[in-house]
Amino acid sequence: MSAASRLRPLHPGAWWLWATGLATAASRTTNPLLLGLILAVAGFVVAARRTDAPWARAYGFYLRMGLVVIGIRVVFAAVFGAPLPGHVLVHLPEVQLPHWAAGVRLGGDVTLEGVMYAVYAGLQLATMLACVGAANALANPRRMLRAVPGALYEVGVAVVVALSFSPQLVEGVGRVRAARRLRGRAHTGVRGLRGVAMPVLEGALERSVDLAAAMDARGFGRTAGDPGRRRRAGALTLAGLLGVCAGLYGLLDAGSPGLLGLPLLAAGAGIAAVGLSAGGRRTSRSRYRPDQWGVREWLVGATGAIAAAGVLVVAARDLSALNPSTSPLTAPGLPVVPALGVLVALLPAWLAPAPESVVDEEPAPVLVGEAA
């Protein structure tokens, strides 16, 4: 491996594959020990390999959002959830609902078992959000846009803009609060919120106008060629992607028919590839320093896949290890095989280049021009 290859930044798609593997592992378990291990692995890799870019500071925002999710889940389970028998923590005033609302309660006994069930479920969702936040913090959204196939470029722009919203929001709030603090104005509480909200919204509007002008200057949305051919390519791509989604659902759901899993996934991927190839021929794009997919990208993506595979293998054999009982409440144990798979996902902290050694972390903008 040459020195230039070692110093070039990692392909952003590799980070998303790694984070998707961790999120898949988290989606199959409510074991708090395993979920905590996934959070620790994701946090360690982010701390070791994120840069000083604006989007790299968004991971803490996702962690705080996860805490909010857990809190909301516990409150809703205590007030509206179905009661689980067990140790009563507190008795809330209960409202008698009509017979047509059977199965729904408002108030009543709040048990330890019910609260722990809500905590486990909320922690699972919070861990999945943290995995998405890790990918946002490590992957450059502008460079990710360069890797989108030509047939999906319009959709790719919308997705990248959506994924970069929260990092830009965090950056804008921090910048406005720092400016108000230097001027001796309130930057916390209700008064601070009123003073921060308007400049942040104004900045977001200005960025939207600048983005629209830049896209128009680069010929975004201008197409040429046979409209019927474009429609056929789009229909093939859509049908293939729907097949891929259905195949992934069948692959992850143990109770689904066999034909809904791997066969449908392979057929959908083939149809989508044909549609993307046909649709990409009508798009002409120039790339400056195109991102390469090499050995390190395969290794980083494989570590996430190993983390997901370790959980899926145990899920097919023993669900009790991945979903500890809350009624009756039992102490969760740490399953060995999934834990080892998740620990493998720590390797990108050493496989990926160090932030200080990355060459051209912010590459030149992509020149996009579709054939007029």
C-alpha positions in Angstrom: 0.0 0.0 0.0 1.5 3.3 -1.1 1.9 6.3 1.2 -0.7 8.3 -0.7 -3.2 5.4 -0.3 -2.5 5.2 3.4 -3.1 9.0 3.9 -6.2 9.4 1.7 -9.5 9.8 3.7 -11.7 6.7 4.0 -14.6 6.4 1.6 -17.7 7.7 3.4 -19.7 4.7 2.3 -17.4 2.5 4.4 -18.4 4.4 7.5 -22.1 4.0 6.6 -21.7 0.2 6.1 -19.9 0.0 9.5 -22.6 2.0 11.2 -25.4 0.0 9.5 -23.9 -3.2 10.8 -23.9 -1.9 14.4 -27.5 -0.5 14.0 -28.6 -3.9 12.7 -27.1 -5.6 15.7 -28.9 -3.1 18.0 -32.2 -3.7 16.3 -32.2 -7.4 17.2 -31.6 -7.1 20.9 -32.9 -5.4 24.0 -30.1 -6.6 26.2 -28.8 -3.5 28.0 -25.3 -4.9 28.4 -25.0 -5.6 24.7 -26.6 -2.2 23.8 -24.2 -0.5 26.1 -21.3 -2.3 24.5 -22.5 -1.1 21.0 -22.7 2.5 22.3 -19.2 2.2 23.8 -17.7 0.9 20.5 -19.4 3.5 18.4 -18.3 6.3 20.8 -14.7 5.1 20.9 -14.4 4.9 17.1 -16.0 8.4 16.7 -13.6 9.9 19.4 -10.6 8.3 17.7 -11.3 9.0 14.0 -13.6 12.1 13.7 -12.2 15.3 12.3 -12.8 19.0 13.2 -15.4 19.4 10.5 -18.8 20.8 11.5 -20.7 17.5 10.9 -18.2 15.7 13.2 -19.6 17.5 16.2 -23.1 16.1 15.8 -22.5 12.9 17.7 -23.3 14.4 21.1 -26.6 15.7 19.7 -27.6 12.2 18.8 -26.7 10.9 22.2 -28.8 13.6 23.9 -31.7 12.8 21.5 -31.4 9.2 22.6 -31.8 10.2 26.3 -34.9 12.1 25.3 -36.2 9.1 23.5 -35.7 6.9 26.6 -37.4 9.5 28.8 -40.4 9.7 26.6 -40.7 6.0 26.3 -40.7 5.6 30.1 -43.3 8.3 30.6 -45.6 6.9 28.0 -45.3 3.4 29.4 -46.0 4.6 32.9 -49.0 6.6 32.0 -50.6 4.8 29.0 -48.8 1.4 28.7 -50.4 -1.9 29.6 -49.6 -2.7 33.2 -47.1 -5.5 33.9 -47.5 -7.4 37.1 -44.7 -7.0 39.6 -43.3 -4.6 42.2 -45.4 -1.4 42.4 -43.2 1.7 42.4 -45.9 4.4 42.5 -49.7 4.6 42.1 -50.9 7.3 39.7 -54.5 8.5 39.7 -56.4 6.3 37.3 -59.0 7.4 34.8 -61.7 4.9 33.9 -62.0 4.7 30.2 -65.1 3.5 28.2 -65.4 -0.1 27.1 -64.4 0.7 23.5 -61.0 1.8 24.8 -60.3 -1.7 26.2 -56.5 -2.4 26.5 -55.7 1.3 27.0 -55.2 2.7 30.4 -54.6 6.2 31.8 -52.8 6.2 35.1 -52.8 3.3 37.6 -49.9 1.3 39.1 -46.4 1.9 37.8 -44.4 -1.3 38.3 -40.6 -1.8 38.2 -41.1 -4.5 35.5 -43.0 -2.1 33.3 -40.4 0.7 33.7 -37.5 -1.7 32.9 -39.3 -2.9 29.8 -39.7 0.7 28.6 -36.0 1.4 29.4 -34.9 -1.6 27.4 -37.0 -0.6 24.4 -36.0 3.0 24.6 -32.3 2.1 24.9 -32.6 0.0 21.8 -33.9 2.9 19.8 -31.4 5.3 21.3 -28.5 3.0 20.4 -29.7 2.9 16.8 -29.9 6.7 16.7 -26.3 6.8 18.1 -25.1 4.5 15.3 -26.7 6.9 12.7 -25.0 9.8 14.5 -21.7 8.0 14.4 -22.0 7.7 10.6 -22.9 11.3 10.4 -19.9 12.3 12.5 -17.4 10.2 10.5 -18.6 10.4 6.9 -18.3 13.6 4.9 -21.8 14.2 3.4 -20.3 16.1 0.4 -18.0 13.3 -0.5 -20.9 10.8 0.0 -22.8 12.7 -2.7 -20.0 12.0 -5.2 -20.6 8.3 -4.8 -24.3 8.3 -5.6 -25.1 6.7 -9.0 -26.1 9.1 -11.8 -29.6 7.7 -12.0 -30.2 8.5 -8.3 -28.5 11.8 -8.2 -31.6 13.9 -7.5 -32.6 11.5 -4.7 -29.0 11.5 -3.4 -29.0 15.3 -3.1 -32.2 15.3 -1.0 -30.8 12.5 1.2 -27.5 14.2 1.8 -29.1 17.6 2.5 -31.4 15.8 5.1 -28.5 14.0 6.7 -26.4 17.2 7.0 -29.3 19.1 8.6 -28.6 18.2 12.2 -24.8 18.9 12.0 -25.5 22.3 10.5 -28.1 22.9 13.1 -25.7 22.1 15.9 -23.0 24.3 14.3 -25.4 27.2 13.9 -26.7 27.0 17.5 -23.1 26.9 18.8 -22.0 29.8 16.7 -24.9 32.1 17.7 -24.6 31.2 21.4 -20.9 32.0 21.4 -21.6 35.3 19.7 -24.3 36.2 22.3 -22.1 35.1 25.1 -19.2 37.4 23.9 -21.7 40.3 23.8 -22.9 39.7 27.3 -26.4 38.7 26.2 -28.5 35.8 27.5 -27.8 32.6 25.7 -29.6 30.1 28.0 -33.1 29.8 29.3 -36.2 31.1 27.6 -34.7 34.5 26.8 -31.6 32.8 25.3 -33.8 30.5 23.2 -35.7 33.4 21.7 -32.4 35.2 20.9 -30.8 32.1 19.4 -33.7 30.7 17.3 -34.2 33.6 14.9 -30.5 33.9 13.8 -30.3 30.1 13.4 -33.4 30.1 11.2 -32.1 33.0 9.2 -28.8 31.2 8.6 -30.6 28.1 7.5 -32.7 30.1 5.0 -29.5 31.7 3.6 -27.8 28.3 3.2 -30.9 27.0 1.4 -30.8 29.9 -1.1 -27.1 29.4 -1.6 -27.5 25.7 -2.2 -30.3 26.3 -4.7 -28.2 28.8 -6.6 -25.2 26.4 -6.6 -27.3 23.5 -7.9 -28.8 25.7 -10.6 -25.4 26.9 -11.7 -24.2 23.3 -12.1 -27.1 22.3 -14.2 -28.8 20.2 -11.7 -32.1 18.7 -13.0 -31.4 19.4 -16.7 -31.8 16.2 -18.6 -31.6 15.1 -22.2 -32.5 12.1 -24.2 -35.6 10.0 -24.7 -38.2 10.7 -21.9 -39.6 7.2 -22.4 -36.2 5.6 -21.7 -35.8 7.7 -18.6 -39.2 6.5 -17.3 -38.4 2.9 -18.0 -35.1 3.2 -16.2 -36.7 4.8 -13.3 -39.4 2.2 -13.1 -36.8 -0.6 -13.2 -34.8 1.1 -10.4 -37.9 1.6 -8.3 -39.0 -2.0 -8.7 -35.6 -3.3 -7.9 -35.2 -1.2 -4.8 -38.7 -2.3 -3.5 -37.6 -5.9 -4.1 -34.4 -5.2 -2.1 -36.4 -3.7 0.8 -38.8 -6.6 0.8 -35.9 -9.1 0.7 -34.1 -7.5 3.6 -37.3 -7.6 5.6 -37.7 -11.3 4.8 -34.0 -11.9 5.6 -34.3 -10.3 9.0 -37.7 -11.6 10.0 -37.4 -15.2 11.0 -41.2 -15.9 10.6 -41.3 -14.8 6.9 -41.5 -17.3 4.0 -38.3 -18.5 2.6 -38.8 -17.0 -0.9 -39.2 -13.5 0.7 -35.7 -13.5 1.9 -32.5 -14.1 0.0 -34.0 -15.0 -3.4 -36.1 -11.8 -3.5 -33.1 -9.7 -2.3 -30.9 -11.1 -5.1 -33.6 -10.5 -7.7 -34.3 -7.0 -6.5 -30.6 -6.2 -6.5 -30.2 -7.4 -10.1 -33.2 -5.4 -11.4 -32.0 -2.3 -9.5 -28.5 -2.7 -11.1 -30.0 -2.8 -14.6 -32.2 0.3 -13.9 -29.2 2.2 -12.4 -27.0 1.3 -15.4 -29.6 2.4 -17.9 -30.5 5.6 -16.0 -26.8 6.5 -15.5 -26.1 6.6 -19.2 -28.1 9.8 -19.6 -26.1 11.6 -16.9 -22.7 13.2 -17.6 -20.7 14.1 -14.4 -17.2 15.3 -14.0 -15.3 14.2 -10.9 -12.2 15.8 -9.4 -10.2 13.4 -7.4 -12.8 10.6 -7.4 -13.0 8.6 -4.1 -11.5 5.1 -4.3 -12.8 2.0 -2.7 -9.9 -0.1 -1.5 -8.8 -2.7 1.0 -9.4 -0.5 4.1 -12.9 0.2 3.0 -13.7 -3.5 2.7 -12.2 -4.2 6.1 -14.1 -1.4 7.8 -17.4 -2.4 6.2 -16.7 -6.1 7.1 -16.3 -5.2 10.8 -19.8 -3.8 10.9 -21.1 -6.9 9.0 -19.4 -9.2 11.6 -21.1 -7.3 14.4 -24.5 -7.8 12.8 -23.8 -11.4 12.0 -22.8 -12.3 15.5 -26.2 -11.0 16.8 -28.2 -12.6 13.9 -26.7 -16.0 14.5 -27.6 -16.0 18.2 -31.0 -14.6 17.4 -31.7 -17.7 15.2 -30.9 -20.0 18.1 -31.6 -18.4 21.5 -33.7 -15.2 21.7 -33.7 -15.2 25.5 -30.0 -14.2 25.5 -30.7 -11.2 23.4 -34.0 -10.2 25.0 -33.8 -10.7 28.8 -37.1 -11.2 30.6 -38.7 -8.2 32.4 -41.7 -10.2 33.7 -40.5 -11.7 35.8 -37.5 -9.4 36.0 -34.2 -11.2 35.6 -30.6 -9.9 35.6 -29.3 -9.7 32.0 -26.2 -11.6 30.9 -23.7 -10.7 28.2 -23.8 -13.3 25.4 -20.3 -14.1 24.3 -20.7 -14.5 20.5 -22.5 -11.2 19.9 -20.2 -9.4 22.3 -17.1 -10.6 20.4 -18.7 -9.6 17.1 -19.4 -6.1 18.4 -15.8 -5.8 19.7 -14.5 -6.5 16.2 -16.3 -3.3 15.2 -13.6 -1.5 17.3 -11.0 -2.2 14.6 -11.8 0.9 12.4 -10.3 3.0 15.2 -7.0 1.7 13.9 -7.8 0.7 10.3 -9.0 4.1 9.3 -6.4 6.9 8.9 -5.9 9.2 11.8 -7.6 12.6 11.5 -4.4 14.6 11.6 -2.9 12.5 8.8 -5.8 12.7 6.4 -4.9 14.5 3.2 -7.6 16.8 1.8 -10.4 16.0 4.1 -12.5 18.7 2.4 -12.0 17.9 -1.3 -12.9 20.3 -4.1 -16.6 20.5 -4.8 -18.1 18.2 -7.4 -18.8 19.7 -10.8 -22.2 18.4 -11.8 -23.4 19.0 -15.3 -26.1 16.9 -16.9 -26.1 16.8 -20.7 -28.2 19.7 -21.8 
